[in-house]
Amino acid sequence: MPKQPAAERLDAVQELIGRFLKPLRFRKHGRTYTRAGDEGILQVINLQAGQFSVGGWREILPFRRNL
């Protein structure tokens, strides 16, 4: 089955980000990058694609406020 256009765009973005993160010792697991930081802190970067509102900004209190 062919990929959705959003997945193809996210793949392209992930490739660029991966080139930047690999020398910084991040390891890739699917769309998630991790590395062990100082003092046992785990640093995580996760890429996600989702739908957005084309009709404008929706205020969802208390999570998303229109400032």
C-alpha positions in Angstrom: 0.0 0.0 0.0 1.4 3.4 -0.9 2.3 5.9 1.9 0.1 8.8 2.7 1.5 12.2 1.5 1.9 13.3 5.2 4.0 10.2 5.9 6.2 10.9 2.9 6.8 14.5 4.0 7.5 13.3 7.6 10.0 10.8 6.2 11.9 13.6 4.4 12.0 15.7 7.6 13.1 12.8 9.6 16.0 12.1 7.3 17.2 15.7 7.7 16.8 15.6 11.4 18.5 12.2 11.6 21.6 13.6 9.9 21.9 16.3 12.5 21.2 14.0 15.5 23.4 11.0 14.7 26.7 12.8 15.4 25.2 14.0 18.7 24.9 10.3 19.7 21.1 10.0 19.3 19.8 6.5 18.5 16.8 6.0 16.2 13.9 3.7 17.0 11.2 4.3 14.4 10.3 8.0 14.6 11.8 8.4 18.1 15.4 9.5 18.8 17.0 8.9 22.3 20.3 9.4 24.1 21.5 9.2 27.6 22.2 12.7 28.9 24.1 13.8 32.0 23.2 12.4 35.4 21.1 9.6 34.0 18.6 11.8 32.2 17.2 10.2 29.0 16.7 12.7 26.2 13.8 11.9 23.8 12.8 13.4 20.5 9.6 12.0 18.9 8.3 13.0 15.5 4.5 12.8 14.9 2.2 13.7 12.1 -1.4 14.6 12.7 -4.3 16.5 11.3 -4.7 20.2 11.9 -7.5 22.6 11.7 -7.5 24.2 8.2 -10.4 26.5 9.1 -8.5 28.4 11.8 -7.4 28.2 15.4 -9.6 26.4 17.8 -9.4 27.2 21.5 -9.5 24.1 23.7 -9.3 25.2 27.3 -7.2 24.6 29.4 -4.9 23.0 26.9 -4.8 25.4 24.0 -5.4 29.1 24.7 -5.8 31.7 21.9 -3.4 34.3 23.1 
